[in-house]
Amino acid sequence: MKNIRDLKSTWKERIFSFLRTQHVPSRVIFILLGVLSTAWFLIRVIPKPSRVYYPCMKATAPLAASFITYIIGITGITFFFRKAQQRIYQSRYLLAAMCLMLGLGAGAWTIISTNQTASATAVLQEPQTPNEPIGVAKGIFPGRVVWVHSPDATDKNCTNTYNDFWYMDGNTKQSEVNLMVVAGIQQLTGTSSESAAWDAIFRFYNNNHDKGDLGYTAGEKIAIKMNMNGIWGGDPAINTSPQVALAVLDQLVNVVGVAQSNISIGDPNCSLNDVTYNHLHDAFPNVVYWGWGEGRVLAEPSVDMVLISSDPGENHFEDALPQAYLDAAYLINLPVFKKHHRAGISISCKNHFGSIGAYTKSTSGAEHLHYSLPCPQASGEAVNGNYGAYRCFVDIMGHKDLGGKTILHLVDGLWSSVNWGHPPIKWRMAPFNGDWPNSLFLSLDPVAIESVCYDFLYEEFDEAHPTEGSPADEDKGPYPRFEGTDDYLHQAADPTNWPNGITYDPENDGLALSSMGTHEHWNNATNKQYTRNLKTGNGIELLYVTDLLNSIPEHQLTSSLLIYPNPVKTSATFQFNLEQNALVFLEIYSVDGKHIQTLSQGQLKAGIHEFKWSPQVRSGLYIGRLSVTTGNHNKNYIVKITVE
């Protein structure tokens, strides 16, 4: 897939190169390119003024503005010098001196303004051609990315200040996150139960790694990579949500049947902070937690350097990986949904910078990998934005103990963030409309999920964003629009996009990588459709799940929650039985997921419970939902209700 800007912007370079070979004076070249840039800008912007914000216009505008400034300045100099000459002939020396001063001022203004204008705007990535997939789609349903969106997951009014931070249970609803994870894995696998979904995930991985048609086998170890880099930014900064991590642990332990001691979780480059550790440890005390606080252990490095850079140049590197990764049979990646001042975006691949080179409190981490990112110095300008450069993300995605061992990519987009260790931010674009994104993204295709997240981040964080727009610097900016941000996705999808002289072989075993998934861009930000949605190609399928209650088959849960009579005319009774004391939420929803009423909320004792409901709603179909939390496990029970 060609970068549109590569096709459109090279005319200036080609003209400049040709004229220089013909020994044309620089002033003539400047005037010629100025005329062409001004004409191109006017032709594009006059019919559609909104194009002034396009990256190609941002690139053209400085040269056009410099040319116009030059013309105005030269005209001013000529005018005032002629006036000065006339006043000298008339012996009006004071006026002549004033005209000379104005002429010199016009000249100085021309030089300064031309230089400043020409360098005022960094060139960003123009939107690329939609729906042109490359690579080979992966997954049970190839290329499928599930986007689960539930505005009920977080508190829209969270201030993220003292005693009201994003990670608190009052601001992130654990029961809703649990339901989002369940809906996500079932839609990802096309199954009708949690256990069937996980079995399908493990069997898909094992079948594709020459391990046979096997599900999870008792005793196999699992490593879970969270993103905890926000601990360096303090309480307001975003990490992988404790609630998302707990929901995944709950599934592995209570659904799949993995022994707690066979699970390791955290961020080797950082540490689980007390908030996250306590949230997880209270429920699952025998899981191995990485960090350097009480109850946590350092993720020890492998003895050998096992990640071998495919870059043969002066920046070639070799790194150890956490021994827990090498010992694990499977890995789950839980990155945060955010942009990044060096990489443009930070999803699953960037999350593994926390897996490299840092296993004590004082190391340089993955800084030696920064050179391969579009903006290595976090300077606000993508100085390494050319397509076809070495990208360490391809080595990371393809390494057998990193991307190669990953059975599930689950991107935590409940809150999102604007940089490596920064606070959450509300989103403008639909369907978020000024709320937190409240989303999870799941996929078995490592290229497809990053491609989808790229499109979302690219659309939301443009140059005109009120707080994250241009000009870019190390703290804020339209980072996803850096040139070269998705270069690694082009290369990971199709080896024909690899740089000259580079063969990606991250284990240095002589076996080059092949296509690791499919990459494409959606048709537009309104419809968000890819070729499998449009039935026009074999690229990505984005499956949008927002009606969580109806996304889980009713027969899976209704036996534990009864309502009678049903249909309901004037009143009805909900009945359920608790085998032990539990935290209970009994709620009514419309079929489109809108919360109608809460009938019960709080701790209940073991036994049979009944709640009366007199509906104050119009006739139609509704959903009753019972959320039961006992110890370290949460279950959701659903029944459909007809109101007459």
C-alpha positions in Angstrom: 0.0 0.0 0.0 1.6 3.3 -1.1 1.6 6.3 1.1 -0.4 9.0 -0.7 1.9 11.7 0.5 4.8 9.8 -1.0 3.0 10.0 -4.4 1.8 13.6 -4.1 4.6 15.4 -2.5 7.6 14.2 -4.5 6.9 16.6 -7.4 8.6 19.4 -5.5 11.7 17.3 -4.8 11.8 16.1 -8.4 11.5 19.6 -9.9 14.1 20.9 -7.5 16.5 18.1 -8.3 16.1 18.6 -12.1 16.6 22.4 -11.9 19.7 22.0 -9.8 21.2 19.6 -12.3 20.5 22.3 -15.0 22.4 24.9 -12.8 19.4 27.1 -12.5 20.0 29.8 -9.8 18.4 29.2 -6.4 16.4 32.4 -6.6 14.7 31.2 -9.8 14.1 27.8 -8.3 12.5 29.4 -5.2 10.2 31.6 -7.4 9.2 28.7 -9.6 8.4 26.4 -6.7 6.6 29.3 -4.9 4.4 29.8 -7.9 3.6 26.1 -8.2 2.9 25.8 -4.4 0.7 28.8 -4.3 -1.3 27.6 -7.3 -1.6 24.1 -5.9 -2.8 25.5 -2.5 -5.4 27.7 -4.1 -6.7 25.0 -6.5 -7.2 22.6 -3.6 -8.5 24.9 -0.9 -10.8 27.3 -2.7 -13.3 24.6 -3.8 -13.2 23.0 -0.3 -11.8 25.3 2.5 -11.6 22.4 5.0 -8.7 21.0 3.0 -6.5 23.7 4.6 -6.2 21.2 7.5 -5.0 18.3 5.2 -1.4 17.3 5.9 -0.5 17.9 2.2 -1.8 21.4 2.5 0.1 21.9 5.8 3.2 20.9 3.8 2.5 23.1 0.9 1.4 26.2 2.9 4.8 27.2 4.3 6.4 27.4 0.8 3.4 29.2 -0.6 3.4 31.6 2.3 7.1 32.2 2.0 6.7 33.0 -1.7 3.8 35.4 -1.1 5.8 37.1 1.8 8.7 37.4 -0.6 6.6 39.1 -3.3 5.1 41.5 -0.8 8.5 42.2 0.7 10.2 42.8 -2.7 7.3 45.1 -3.7 7.6 47.0 -0.5 11.3 47.5 -0.8 11.0 48.7 -4.4 8.2 51.1 -3.6 9.9 52.7 -0.6 13.3 52.9 -2.3 11.7 54.7 -5.3 9.9 57.1 -3.0 13.2 57.8 -1.2 15.0 58.5 -4.5 12.2 61.0 -5.5 12.4 62.8 -2.1 16.2 63.1 -2.5 15.7 64.8 -5.9 13.2 67.1 -4.2 15.7 67.9 -1.4 13.3 66.5 1.2 15.9 64.5 3.1 13.9 63.7 6.2 11.2 62.0 4.2 13.8 60.3 2.1 15.4 58.9 5.2 12.0 57.7 6.5 11.4 55.9 3.2 14.8 54.3 3.3 14.1 53.0 6.8 10.7 51.6 5.8 12.3 49.9 2.8 15.0 48.3 5.0 12.4 47.2 7.4 10.4 45.6 4.6 13.5 43.8 3.5 14.3 42.5 7.1 10.7 41.4 7.5 10.8 39.5 4.2 14.0 37.6 5.3 12.8 36.8 8.8 9.2 35.9 7.9 10.2 33.8 4.9 12.6 31.7 7.1 10.1 31.4 9.9 7.1 30.6 7.6 9.0 28.0 5.7 9.9 26.0 8.8 6.7 26.6 10.9 4.8 23.4 10.2 6.1 19.8 10.5 5.0 17.5 7.7 2.5 14.9 8.9 1.0 11.8 7.4 -1.8 12.3 4.9 -4.8 9.9 5.1 -3.9 6.7 3.2 -5.9 4.9 0.6 -8.9 3.0 2.3 -9.8 -0.6 1.9 -6.6 -1.9 0.2 -5.6 -4.8 2.4 -2.2 -6.3 2.3 -0.9 -9.5 4.0 -2.6 -12.7 5.1 -5.4 -12.3 7.7 -5.1 -14.5 10.9 -7.6 -15.8 13.4 -10.4 -18.3 13.8 -12.3 -15.7 11.7 -9.4 -14.3 9.7 -8.7 -10.6 10.3 -11.5 -10.2 12.9 -11.1 -7.4 15.5 -13.9 -7.2 18.1 -14.6 -3.7 19.4 -16.7 -3.8 22.6 -18.1 -0.5 23.7 -20.0 0.1 26.9 -20.5 3.6 28.3 -21.6 2.0 31.6 -18.1 0.7 32.2 -16.8 4.0 33.6 -18.1 7.1 35.4 -18.4 10.0 32.9 -18.1 12.5 35.7 -14.8 11.1 37.1 -12.5 14.1 37.8 -9.3 12.1 38.1 -8.2 14.1 41.0 -7.6 13.3 44.7 -9.9 10.5 45.9 -11.6 10.3 42.5 -9.1 8.6 40.3 -9.9 6.5 37.2 -8.8 3.2 38.6 -11.2 3.3 41.6 -14.0 0.8 41.7 -16.5 3.7 41.8 -15.2 4.9 38.5 -14.6 1.6 36.7 -17.4 -0.9 37.1 -15.9 -4.4 37.6 -19.1 -6.3 36.7 -19.4 -4.4 33.4 -15.8 -5.0 32.5 -16.3 -8.7 33.2 -19.2 -8.7 30.9 -17.3 -6.8 28.2 -14.5 -9.4 28.3 -17.0 -12.3 28.1 -18.8 -10.7 25.2 -15.5 -10.0 23.4 -14.0 -13.5 23.5 -17.3 -15.1 22.5 -17.8 -12.7 19.5 -14.1 -13.2 18.6 -14.5 -17.0 18.5 -18.1 -17.3 17.4 -18.9 -19.5 20.5 -21.8 -19.6 22.9 -20.0 -19.9 26.2 -17.0 -18.6 28.0 -15.4 -22.1 28.3 -16.0 -22.8 24.6 -14.4 -19.4 23.6 -11.2 -20.1 25.6 -11.0 -23.6 24.3 -11.3 -22.3 20.7 -8.5 -19.7 21.4 -6.1 -22.3 22.8 -6.9 -24.9 20.0 -6.4 -22.3 17.3 -3.0 -21.4 18.7 -1.9 -25.0 19.2 -3.1 -26.1 15.8 -1.0 -23.3 14.3 2.1 -24.1 16.3 2.4 -27.8 15.6 1.1 -28.8 19.1 -2.0 -30.6 17.8 -5.7 -30.1 18.2 -5.4 -29.4 21.9 -7.0 -26.9 24.3 -5.3 -25.8 27.5 -3.4 -28.6 29.3 -3.0 -28.5 33.1 0.4 -27.3 34.2 1.1 -25.1 31.2 2.2 -21.6 32.2 0.8 -18.3 31.0 2.4 -14.8 31.1 0.3 -11.7 30.9 2.0 -8.4 29.8 0.3 -5.3 31.3 1.4 -1.7 30.6 2.3 -0.1 33.9 4.5 2.7 32.5 2.0 5.3 33.9 3.4 4.6 37.4 6.1 7.2 36.6 3.3 9.8 35.9 1.6 9.4 39.3 -2.1 8.6 40.1 -3.7 10.5 37.3 -1.7 8.6 34.6 -3.1 5.6 32.8 -2.0 2.0 33.2 -3.7 -1.2 32.1 -6.9 -1.0 34.2 -6.9 -3.3 37.3 -10.5 -4.2 36.4 -9.4 -5.5 33.0 -6.5 -7.5 34.4 -8.8 -9.0 37.1 -11.4 -10.0 34.5 -8.8 -11.9 32.5 -7.4 -13.6 35.6 -11.0 -14.5 36.6 -11.5 -16.2 33.2 -8.2 -18.1 33.2 -8.6 -19.4 36.8 -12.3 -20.0 37.0 -13.2 -20.8 33.5 -10.1 -22.3 31.8 -8.9 -23.9 35.1 -5.3 -22.5 35.1 -3.6 -22.9 38.5 -2.9 -19.5 40.0 0.8 -20.4 40.5 1.1 -21.0 36.7 0.2 -17.4 35.9 2.7 -14.5 35.9 1.4 -10.9 35.4 2.7 -7.4 35.3 5.2 -5.2 33.5 8.9 -6.3 33.7 10.1 -2.8 33.0 8.1 -1.3 35.8 6.2 -2.6 38.8 2.7 -3.3 39.8 1.7 -0.4 42.0 -0.1 -1.0 45.2 -3.5 -0.2 43.8 -3.2 -2.7 41.0 -1.4 -5.3 43.1 -4.0 -5.2 45.9 -6.9 -5.3 43.5 -5.5 -8.5 41.9 -3.8 -10.1 44.9 -6.9 -9.9 47.1 -8.8 -12.1 44.6 -5.9 -14.3 43.4 -3.2 -14.5 46.1 -1.1 -17.3 44.5 -0.5 -15.6 41.1 3.0 -14.4 40.5 3.1 -10.6 40.4 6.1 -8.7 38.9 7.5 -5.7 40.7 9.6 -4.6 43.7 7.0 -4.1 46.4 5.8 -6.4 49.1 4.5 -9.7 47.6 6.0 -8.9 44.2 9.0 -10.4 42.5 11.4 -9.2 39.8 10.9 -10.7 36.4 14.3 -12.3 36.0 16.0 -12.1 32.6 16.9 -15.0 30.4 20.6 -16.0 30.6 21.0 -15.7 26.9 20.4 -12.8 24.5 17.4 -14.2 22.7 15.9 -11.2 20.9 18.3 -10.6 18.0 17.9 -7.4 16.0 17.4 -7.8 12.3 19.2 -4.5 11.7 22.8 -5.3 10.7 23.9 -1.6 11.0 25.6 0.3 13.8 22.4 0.2 15.9 22.3 -3.6 15.9 21.1 -4.9 19.4 20.7 -8.1 21.2 18.5 -8.4 24.3 17.4 -10.8 27.0 13.7 -11.4 27.7 11.9 -12.3 30.9 12.6 -15.9 31.7 8.9 -16.2 32.5 8.2 -15.6 28.8 10.5 -18.4 27.8 9.0 -20.7 30.4 5.4 -19.9 29.4 3.4 -21.8 26.9 1.3 -18.8 26.1 1.3 -15.0 26.5 -1.6 -12.5 26.7 -1.0 -8.9 25.7 -2.9 -6.2 27.6 -1.8 -2.8 26.3 -3.4 0.6 26.8 -5.1 2.4 24.0 -2.9 5.5 23.5 -0.8 7.6 21.3 3.0 8.1 21.8 5.5 10.9 21.3 8.1 8.6 19.7 6.2 5.7 18.1 3.0 7.6 17.1 0.8 5.0 18.7 1.4 2.6 21.5 -0.5 -0.8 21.3 0.7 -4.4 21.6 4.2 -4.0 20.0 5.1 -0.9 21.9 3.9 -2.6 25.1 6.8 -5.0 24.8 9.3 -2.2 25.3 8.5 -3.0 28.9 9.7 -6.6 28.2 13.1 -5.6 27.1 16.3 -4.7 28.9 14.8 -3.8 32.3 14.6 -6.3 35.2 15.8 -4.1 38.1 14.8 -0.7 39.4 17.7 1.2 37.6 18.1 0.3 33.9 17.9 2.2 30.7 15.0 0.0 29.6 14.4 0.0 25.8 16.0 3.3 25.0 18.4 1.7 22.6 15.3 0.8 20.4 14.1 4.4 20.0 16.2 5.0 16.9 13.9 2.8 14.9 10.8 4.8 15.8 9.4 7.6 13.6 10.3 10.3 16.2 13.3 9.0 18.1 14.0 12.1 20.2 10.3 12.9 21.0 11.0 16.3 19.4 7.6 16.7 17.7 8.9 15.9 14.3 9.1 12.5 12.6 12.7 12.7 11.5 12.7 8.9 10.9 9.3 8.9 9.1 10.3 7.5 5.7 8.5 4.4 4.8 10.8 1.4 4.4 13.0 2.0 7.4 14.0 -0.7 9.9 11.3 -1.0 12.5 12.0 -3.0 15.7 8.3 -3.6 16.1 8.5 -6.2 13.3 11.1 -8.1 15.2 9.0 -7.9 18.4 5.8 -9.0 16.7 7.6 -12.0 15.0 9.7 -13.2 17.9 8.6 -16.7 19.1 8.5 -15.6 22.7 6.8 -12.3 22.2 4.2 -11.8 19.4 4.8 -15.4 18.4 3.6 -16.8 21.7 0.6 -14.4 22.1 -2.8 -16.2 22.1 -4.8 -13.0 22.6 -4.4 -9.3 22.1 -6.8 -7.3 24.4 -6.4 -3.6 24.2 -7.6 -1.7 27.2 -9.5 1.3 25.8 -11.7 2.1 28.8 -10.0 5.4 29.5 -7.2 5.8 26.8 -4.3 8.2 27.2 -2.4 10.8 25.2 1.2 9.6 25.8 3.4 7.1 27.6 2.5 8.1 31.2 -0.3 10.7 31.0 -3.8 11.0 32.3 -6.9 9.8 30.5 -8.8 11.9 28.0 -12.4 12.0 26.8 -12.9 11.5 23.0 -14.7 13.8 20.6 -15.5 11.4 17.8 -18.7 9.3 17.5 -19.8 7.2 19.2 -17.9 8.5 22.3 -19.2 12.0 21.9 -17.3 13.6 24.8 -17.1 10.6 27.0 -14.3 8.2 27.9 -13.8 5.7 25.1 -15.2 2.8 27.3 -13.8 0.3 24.8 -12.0 -3.0 24.6 -10.4 -4.3 21.4 -9.7 -8.0 21.0 -8.1 -10.0 18.1 -6.0 -13.0 17.2 -4.5 -11.1 14.3 -1.6 -8.9 15.7 -1.4 -6.7 12.6 -5.2 -6.2 12.2 -5.8 -5.0 15.8 -3.0 -2.4 15.6 -4.3 -1.2 12.3 -7.8 -0.7 13.7 -6.4 1.1 16.8 -4.2 3.3 14.5 -7.3 4.4 12.5 -9.1 5.4 15.7 -6.2 7.3 17.1 -5.4 8.9 13.8 -9.0 10.2 13.5 -9.3 11.5 17.0 -6.0 13.2 17.5 -5.6 15.6 14.5 -3.7 18.9 14.2 -6.8 20.8 15.2 -7.5 18.9 18.5 -8.1 21.5 21.2 -5.4 20.1 23.5 -3.4 17.7 21.5 -3.1 19.5 18.2 -0.1 21.1 16.4 2.5 22.2 17.0 3.8 18.9 18.5 6.4 18.6 21.2 7.5 15.9 23.7 4.3 16.2 25.7 1.4 16.7 23.3 0.7 16.6 19.6 -1.1 14.7 16.8 1.4 11.9 17.2 -0.6 9.2 15.3 -0.3 11.5 12.3 3.5 11.3 12.3 4.8 10.0 9.0 5.9 6.4 9.2 3.7 5.5 12.2 2.2 2.5 10.4 5.3 1.6 8.5 5.8 -1.4 10.8 2.3 -2.6 9.9 3.1 -2.5 6.2 6.2 -4.5 6.8 4.6 -7.0 9.3 1.8 -7.7 6.8 3.9 -8.0 3.7 7.7 -8.8 3.4 7.8 -7.0 0.0 7.7 -3.8 2.1 10.9 -4.7 4.1 13.8 -2.2 3.7 16.6 -3.0 1.4 19.2 -5.1 3.2 16.9 -6.1 6.0 15.6 -9.7 6.5 13.5 -10.0 9.6 14.8 -13.0 11.6 14.5 -12.0 15.3 15.8 -15.4 16.6 18.7 -15.4 14.1 18.0 -19.0 13.2 17.9 -18.5 9.5 14.1 -18.6 9.2 12.8 -15.3 7.9 9.4 -14.1 9.0 6.4 -14.3 6.7 3.2 -12.3 6.8 2.0 -12.0 10.4 -1.5 -10.6 9.6 -3.4 -8.2 7.5 -3.2 -4.4 7.3 -5.6 -1.9 5.8 -7.4 1.4 6.7 -11.2 1.8 7.1 -13.4 3.4 4.5 -14.2 6.4 6.7 -14.5 7.4 10.3 -18.3 7.4 10.3 -18.9 3.9 9.0 -15.6 2.3 10.2 -15.8 -0.5 7.7 -13.1 -2.7 6.3 -13.1 -5.1 3.3 -14.6 -8.1 5.1 -17.4 -5.8 6.4 -17.9 -4.6 2.9 -17.5 -8.1 1.4 -15.0 -6.6 -1.1 -11.7 -8.3 0.1 -9.9 -10.5 2.6 -8.5 -7.9 5.0 -9.9 -6.8 8.3 -13.4 -7.4 9.8 -14.3 -5.0 12.6 -17.1 -6.4 14.7 -18.8 -3.7 16.8 -20.4 -4.9 20.0 -22.3 -2.4 22.1 -25.4 -4.4 23.1 -23.6 -6.6 25.6 -26.7 -8.2 27.0 -27.9 -9.5 23.7 -24.4 -10.4 22.5 -24.3 -13.3 25.0 -26.7 -16.2 24.2 -29.7 -16.2 26.6 -29.7 -20.0 27.2 -26.3 -19.7 28.7 -27.5 -17.9 31.8 -31.3 -17.8 32.2 -31.7 -21.0 34.4 -30.2 -19.1 37.4 -32.5 -16.1 37.1 -36.3 -16.5 36.9 -39.1 -13.9 36.3 -42.8 -14.6 36.6 -45.2 -13.9 35.1 -43.5 -13.2 31.7 -45.0 -11.4 29.7 -45.4 -8.7 32.4 -48.6 -6.7 32.6 -48.7 -4.8 35.9 -46.0 -6.4 38.0 -43.6 -9.4 38.1 -41.2 -11.2 40.5 -37.5 -11.9 40.0 -36.2 -14.9 41.8 -32.7 -16.3 42.1 -30.7 -18.5 44.5 -27.3 -17.7 46.0 -25.2 -20.6 47.1 -23.1 -18.3 49.3 -23.0 -14.7 50.4 -22.4 -12.4 47.4 -22.3 -8.8 46.1 -25.4 -8.5 43.9 -26.6 -6.1 41.2 -30.1 -6.7 39.8 -30.8 -4.3 37.0 -33.3 -3.7 34.1 -32.1 -2.6 30.7 -33.7 -1.7 27.4 -32.8 -4.0 24.5 -30.4 -1.3 23.2 -28.5 -1.4 26.4 -29.9 1.7 28.2 -30.1 1.3 32.0 -33.7 1.5 33.2 -33.8 0.6 36.9 -31.7 -1.0 39.6 -33.8 -3.3 41.8 -31.0 -4.5 44.1 -27.5 -3.4 44.8 -25.3 -4.6 47.7 -24.4 -7.7 49.7 -26.9 -10.5 50.1 -26.8 -13.6 52.2 -26.9 -17.1 50.7 -30.4 -18.4 49.9 -33.4 -17.7 47.7 -34.1 -14.0 47.0 -37.2 -12.4 45.4 -37.6 -8.8 44.1 -40.9 -7.3 42.9 -40.9 -5.1 39.8 -43.7 -2.8 38.7 -42.6 -1.6 35.3 -43.1 2.1 34.6 -42.1 1.7 31.0 -43.8 1.4 27.6 -44.6 -2.1 26.2 -41.8 -3.9 24.5 -38.8 -6.1 25.1 -36.4 -5.6 28.0 -33.5 -7.3 29.7 -33.1 -8.4 33.3 -29.5 -8.7 34.4 -28.2 -10.2 37.6 -24.5 -9.7 38.4 -23.2 -11.9 41.2 -19.7 -11.5 42.7 -18.5 -14.2 45.2 -15.0 -14.1 46.4 -12.8 -13.8 43.3 -15.4 -14.7 40.7 -18.1 -12.8 38.9 -21.1 -14.2 36.9 -23.8 -12.4 34.9 -27.2 -13.9 34.5 -29.6 -12.6 31.9 -33.3 -13.0 31.1 -35.4 -11.4 28.4 -38.7 -9.8 29.5 -41.8 -8.9 27.5 -43.8 -6.0 28.9 -47.4 -5.7 27.6 
